[in-house]
C-alpha cells in the first residue's frame, strides 16, 4: 500500500506543478492595480484549480492511509484538520503554518464556487495569487516528507 500511495502522491505533485506553472503567464500582469474581467476570471479559475489539486492529494492520503474520508457538510475543512493532526499510524501531513495558508485558499474556493465572477475584485485576489509560489514550495516539501515517511523501512 505504501508504494502505491507514494506513487499517487507523486503524480498529484506533478499535476500540481503543471497548475503552478500556468500561473507564470499571470504573474507579470498581476501587479497591475486594476485588471480586467478576463484576467480576474483567469486568476479565479487558476486559484480554484491550484487548491483543488492540493485537496485531491489530501483526499488520497485520507482515503488510502487513514481509511477515513470526512463526509460532513464541512468535509473540506475537516479534511484539512485531519491532515494537520498526527494519528497512531502517521505524523501530521500538514504543518500548522501550511494549514493556515490552505484555509485561506479554501475560503477563496468557497467564495468562487458561490459568487459571480463579476463580484470578484483583483485587490482581494492578488494577495492569494502572490502566495501561490510559497504555498506550492511548502506543499511540495511537506508532501515529499510524508512520502519519505511512508517509504521508510
Backbone bond lengths (Angstrom), bond angles and torsions (degrees), N, CA, C in turn:
res aa  C-N    CA-C-N  psi(-1)  N-CA   C-N-CA  omega(-1)  CA-C   N-CA-C  phi
1 X - - - 1.454 - - 1.529 110.62 -
2 X 1.326 117.64 -39.17 1.458 121.11 -176.45 1.517 112.75 -60.87
3 X 1.340 116.64 -44.25 1.463 118.39 -178.48 1.529 111.23 -69.26
4 X 1.332 116.91 -35.25 1.471 119.93 176.50 1.523 110.98 -64.86
5 X 1.321 115.82 -44.64 1.465 120.48 179.40 1.520 110.46 -64.26
6 X 1.323 117.15 -43.14 1.465 120.72 178.19 1.525 110.27 -58.75
7 X 1.319 117.09 -42.67 1.463 120.97 179.26 1.529 110.95 -64.20
8 X 1.315 117.62 -41.13 1.467 121.24 178.50 1.528 110.99 -63.54
9 X 1.324 116.42 -40.87 1.469 120.14 179.11 1.527 109.75 -65.41
10 X 1.321 117.13 -42.49 1.472 120.32 178.69 1.527 111.47 -61.18
11 X 1.334 117.31 -42.07 1.466 120.57 177.06 1.527 109.58 -62.52
12 X 1.324 116.65 -43.49 1.462 120.45 177.73 1.516 112.01 -59.92
13 X 1.328 117.18 -40.13 1.465 120.82 178.10 1.526 111.39 -67.77
14 X 1.325 117.31 -35.07 1.472 120.14 175.35 1.518 110.42 -63.99
15 X 1.320 117.17 -42.51 1.470 120.98 178.38 1.524 110.81 -66.01
16 X 1.327 116.84 -39.19 1.463 120.59 176.80 1.522 110.71 -63.29
17 X 1.319 117.34 -38.61 1.470 121.34 178.43 1.525 110.78 -62.33
18 X 1.317 117.19 -37.58 1.471 120.95 177.79 1.528 109.94 -64.69
19 X 1.321 116.68 -45.60 1.468 120.60 178.39 1.524 109.76 -62.10
20 X 1.327 116.73 -43.96 1.470 120.80 178.80 1.526 110.90 -59.47
21 X 1.321 116.68 -41.66 1.465 121.33 -179.60 1.527 111.29 -62.88
22 X 1.313 117.23 -31.01 1.460 120.68 179.56 1.517 112.21 -66.33
23 X 1.314 117.37 -19.56 1.461 120.83 176.98 1.528 111.69 -71.36
24 X 1.322 117.72 -19.71 1.469 122.05 -177.16 1.531 112.38 -51.97
25 X 1.330 116.45 -42.31 1.463 118.89 -177.29 1.528 112.15 -73.53
26 X 1.307 116.86 -21.51 1.459 120.27 -179.63 1.528 111.98 -84.28
27 X 1.301 117.63 -32.25 1.469 121.09 -172.75 1.524 114.52 -61.02
28 X 1.340 120.56 -40.18 1.472 118.38 179.05 1.531 113.75 -62.01
29 X 1.323 116.64 -32.06 1.470 118.97 179.95 1.523 111.85 -94.00
30 X 1.323 116.23 -7.76 1.461 120.94 -173.80 1.519 113.27 -66.53
31 X 1.311 117.74 -22.69 1.445 118.77 -176.63 1.519 112.69 -82.51
32 X 1.316 116.76 -5.05 1.453 120.75 175.34 1.530 109.13 -63.04
33 X 1.300 116.37 138.09 1.464 120.81 -175.90 1.522 112.76 -68.19
34 X 1.315 117.67 -29.57 1.458 119.20 -174.25 1.530 109.80 -140.33
35 X 1.304 116.10 91.31 1.458 119.72 178.05 1.519 110.03 -82.26
36 X 1.304 115.77 155.72 1.452 121.23 178.66 1.513 112.09 -78.04
37 X 1.313 114.92 178.62 1.463 121.03 -176.27 1.532 111.77 -65.48
38 X 1.322 118.72 -33.28 1.469 120.96 179.90 1.528 110.15 -65.59
39 X 1.317 117.47 -49.11 1.460 120.85 -179.77 1.528 111.34 -66.76
40 X 1.315 116.48 -39.62 1.459 120.62 178.12 1.521 110.36 -64.34
41 X 1.319 116.70 -42.73 1.467 120.68 177.58 1.521 111.14 -62.47
42 X 1.316 116.37 -41.62 1.461 120.87 178.51 1.530 109.95 -62.66
43 X 1.303 117.37 -44.22 1.462 120.95 179.08 1.526 110.80 -61.53
44 X 1.318 116.83 -41.88 1.468 120.79 178.38 1.525 110.93 -60.72
45 X 1.318 115.73 -48.27 1.464 120.06 -179.44 1.528 111.20 -62.94
46 X 1.315 116.30 -39.56 1.461 120.16 -178.99 1.525 111.49 -69.44
47 X 1.313 117.94 -41.47 1.468 120.82 177.12 1.526 110.65 -62.95
48 X 1.318 116.28 -42.17 1.465 120.82 177.98 1.524 110.13 -60.88
49 X 1.309 116.31 -46.26 1.462 121.23 -179.97 1.527 111.42 -63.46
50 X 1.308 117.30 -41.87 1.462 122.42 179.54 1.528 110.42 -58.86
51 X 1.328 116.77 -50.36 1.455 119.56 -179.73 1.531 111.27 -65.86
52 X 1.316 116.83 -40.80 1.461 120.82 -178.98 1.527 111.61 -60.26
53 X 1.332 117.33 -38.92 1.469 120.22 177.91 1.523 111.03 -64.16
54 X 1.314 116.65 -40.42 1.466 120.34 177.69 1.527 109.65 -64.01
55 X 1.307 116.04 -46.28 1.453 121.45 -178.42 1.533 111.17 -61.96
56 X 1.331 117.33 -37.08 1.469 120.00 178.28 1.526 111.09 -59.85
57 X 1.319 116.85 -41.73 1.468 120.48 179.17 1.527 110.11 -65.28
58 X 1.319 116.75 -43.47 1.464 120.40 -179.80 1.524 111.16 -63.98
59 X 1.319 117.47 -36.61 1.467 121.14 176.75 1.528 110.89 -64.29
60 X 1.309 117.11 -38.83 1.468 120.84 178.23 1.527 109.86 -62.68
61 X 1.322 116.76 -44.19 1.463 120.26 179.04 1.528 110.14 -63.33
62 X 1.317 117.27 -45.82 1.466 121.08 -179.62 1.528 110.84 -60.83
63 X 1.312 116.04 -43.50 1.468 120.55 -177.86 1.533 111.58 -72.46
64 X 1.334 116.27 -49.41 1.462 119.75 -172.38 1.528 113.77 -81.15
65 X 1.327 117.83 -39.68 1.465 119.53 -176.87 1.530 110.91 -92.07
66 X 1.340 115.71 -53.60 1.469 119.46 -177.50 1.523 112.14 -76.78
67 X 1.307 116.57 -22.25 1.461 123.19 -174.40 1.529 110.90 54.71
68 X 1.336 113.61 38.45 1.462 120.66 -177.94 1.518 109.60 -155.11
69 X 1.304 116.27 103.61 1.459 121.94 178.43 1.522 108.18 -105.18
70 X 1.338 118.50 125.38 1.469 119.95 -179.35 1.528 110.98 -56.04
71 X 1.334 115.13 144.59 1.459 119.86 -176.99 1.527 113.47 -127.75
72 X 1.312 117.43 4.34 1.463 120.28 -178.97 1.525 110.82 -75.05
73 X 1.315 115.77 175.36 1.469 120.04 176.23 1.521 111.26 -63.67
74 X 1.309 116.78 -26.33 1.469 121.40 -179.99 1.537 110.42 -100.99
75 X 1.334 116.32 34.92 1.464 119.75 -173.22 1.523 112.81 -61.69
76 X 1.335 117.80 -29.29 1.473 119.86 179.09 1.536 110.20 -62.73
77 X 1.316 116.14 -47.98 1.474 121.05 178.02 1.522 110.70 -67.18
78 X 1.327 115.54 -40.71 1.463 120.18 -179.78 1.528 111.14 -63.10
79 X 1.320 117.19 -36.19 1.459 121.01 178.26 1.528 110.42 -63.84
80 X 1.333 116.73 -45.51 1.466 119.89 177.79 1.532 110.53 -60.25
81 X 1.326 116.19 -44.21 1.463 119.85 179.15 1.528 110.72 -61.68
82 X 1.322 116.70 -44.21 1.470 121.30 179.47 1.522 111.28 -59.35
83 X 1.320 116.75 -42.46 1.461 120.74 -177.04 1.536 112.34 -74.98
84 X 1.323 116.90 -16.08 1.462 119.73 -179.83 1.526 112.14 -93.48
85 X 1.318 116.26 -0.49 1.462 120.34 -179.49 1.527 110.23 -114.39
86 X 1.313 115.33 136.98 1.465 120.20 174.25 1.526 108.87 -70.09
87 X 1.317 115.49 151.50 1.464 121.14 174.33 1.524 108.06 -120.90
88 X 1.305 117.03 -175.93 1.460 120.67 177.75 1.527 111.58 -66.86
89 X 1.339 116.67 -22.03 1.468 119.73 -173.78 1.524 114.55 -111.76
90 X 1.330 117.72 -3.95 1.466 119.76 -179.54 1.515 111.00 -157.28
91 X 1.343 115.99 156.87 1.475 119.43 172.53 1.537 108.99 -76.98
92 X 1.306 116.09 172.46 1.470 119.47 173.14 1.521 108.11 -59.50
93 X 1.314 116.18 137.44 1.469 121.36 178.44 1.523 109.63 -81.70
94 X 1.325 116.39 -37.78 1.467 122.55 -177.74 1.521 110.48 -111.78
95 X 1.323 116.08 136.46 1.462 120.61 172.97 1.527 109.23 -73.77
96 X 1.312 116.20 163.34 1.467 119.79 178.23 1.528 110.94 -63.73
97 X 1.331 116.49 -34.23 1.475 120.30 178.15 1.531 110.62 -64.24
98 X 1.330 116.41 -46.85 1.468 119.64 179.52 1.524 110.65 -67.54
99 X 1.307 117.27 -37.09 1.463 120.84 176.79 1.527 110.57 -56.63
100 X 1.311 117.42 -46.65 1.470 121.30 -179.60 1.528 110.72 -60.84
101 X 1.319 116.83 -42.31 1.470 120.30 179.58 1.522 110.72 -66.63
102 X 1.319 116.98 -44.24 1.468 119.62 -179.18 1.526 111.64 -65.18
103 X 1.314 117.27 -29.40 1.473 119.80 175.38 1.530 110.39 -63.46
104 X 1.329 117.07 -34.38 1.473 120.10 176.47 1.527 110.26 -65.44
105 X 1.328 117.01 -43.84 1.462 120.61 178.17 1.526 110.56 -64.76
106 X 1.319 117.18 -39.33 1.463 120.71 177.76 1.528 110.79 -63.85
107 X 1.317 117.39 -41.72 1.466 120.26 178.23 1.526 110.02 -60.55
108 X 1.328 116.39 -41.66 1.464 119.34 176.49 1.524 110.11 -62.65
109 X 1.328 117.40 -44.18 1.464 121.35 -178.93 1.526 110.52 -55.69
110 X 1.343 116.16 -44.62 1.466 119.85 179.18 1.529 111.23 -63.66
111 X 1.317 116.41 -41.31 1.461 120.44 177.46 1.522 110.81 -63.21
112 X 1.313 116.55 -47.56 1.461 122.18 -178.94 1.520 111.43 -59.63
113 X 1.327 117.02 -42.58 1.460 120.82 -177.28 1.523 111.99 -70.61
114 X 1.337 116.82 -23.14 1.457 119.05 -175.09 1.514 115.92 -110.13
115 X 1.325 117.57 -5.20 1.469 120.09 -175.08 1.527 110.51 -120.77
116 X 1.281 114.83 159.71 1.453 121.12 176.69 1.528 109.91 -76.53
117 X 1.308 115.51 145.01 1.464 120.77 175.76 1.530 109.80 -55.96
118 X 1.314 116.13 -33.86 1.465 120.36 -178.65 1.526 111.92 -60.32
119 X 1.326 117.02 -21.90 1.462 120.62 -178.89 1.527 112.73 -89.92
120 X 1.309 117.31 -9.00 1.462 120.92 -178.35 1.529 109.77 -76.19
121 X 1.309 115.73 136.56 1.463 121.57 -179.62 1.514 109.29 -119.87
122 X 1.332 115.06 133.72 1.455 120.49 -176.25 1.527 111.89 -59.53
123 X 1.311 117.37 -39.85 1.466 119.52 -178.33 1.533 111.88 -62.04
124 X 1.333 117.55 -22.29 1.463 121.22 176.26 1.532 111.00 -87.25
125 X 1.328 117.15 -29.46 1.466 122.09 -178.49 1.525 112.64 -81.02
126 X 1.322 116.36 -36.43 1.459 120.52 -172.01 1.529 113.92 -53.93
127 X 1.327 119.42 -44.45 1.471 117.90 179.89 1.538 112.56 -58.41
128 X 1.314 117.28 -35.46 1.461 120.65 179.01 1.527 111.13 -73.93
129 X 1.330 116.74 -42.66 1.466 120.35 175.85 1.529 108.92 -58.26
130 X 1.302 116.53 -39.78 1.458 122.39 -178.89 1.540 112.23 -66.80
131 X 1.339 117.75 -19.47 1.463 122.30 -179.91 1.531 113.20 -91.70
132 X 1.315 118.07 -5.81 1.460 120.31 -173.89 1.526 111.96 -59.83
133 X 1.322 118.25 -49.09 1.469 120.26 -178.02 1.522 112.13 -59.33
134 X 1.297 116.47 -51.06 1.465 121.60 -179.02 1.530 110.04 -61.26
135 X 1.321 116.82 -42.33 1.464 120.84 -179.67 1.521 110.68 -66.34
136 X 1.319 116.08 -41.79 1.467 120.03 178.18 1.530 110.56 -58.05
137 X 1.322 116.95 -48.33 1.467 120.97 -179.27 1.524 110.36 -60.56
138 X 1.316 116.75 -43.53 1.457 120.66 -178.34 1.532 111.43 -67.63
139 X 1.335 117.62 -42.17 1.470 121.40 177.43 1.522 109.42 -61.65
140 X 1.317 116.08 -47.57 1.463 119.63 -178.52 1.531 110.52 -60.59
141 X 1.302 117.55 -45.18 1.463 121.97 -179.74 1.530 111.23 -61.40
142 X 1.320 116.24 -49.10 1.466 119.55 -175.97 1.525 111.89 -69.29
143 X 1.323 117.35 -36.55 1.472 119.19 178.27 1.528 111.26 -73.14
144 X 1.321 117.39 -34.85 1.477 119.15 175.18 1.535 110.54 -67.39
145 X 1.319 117.26 -34.65 1.467 120.27 174.20 1.534 110.41 -62.70
146 X 1.326 116.05 -39.95 1.463 119.09 178.57 1.537 110.38 -67.07
147 X 1.318 117.37 -40.30 1.462 120.44 176.47 1.527 109.73 -60.01
148 X 1.314 117.58 -42.89 1.472 120.92 177.86 1.533 110.43 -60.70
149 X 1.321 116.43 -39.52 1.464 120.20 177.73 1.525 111.04 -62.02
150 X 1.316 117.63 -48.07 1.471 118.59 -175.66 1.521 112.64 -73.50
151 X 1.325 116.35 -20.65 1.462 118.98 178.32 1.530 113.49 -93.10
152 X 1.328 116.68 -6.20 1.470 120.00 -178.94 1.528 109.21 -66.22
153 X 1.347 115.12 142.62 1.474 118.38 -179.51 1.523 112.88 -66.97
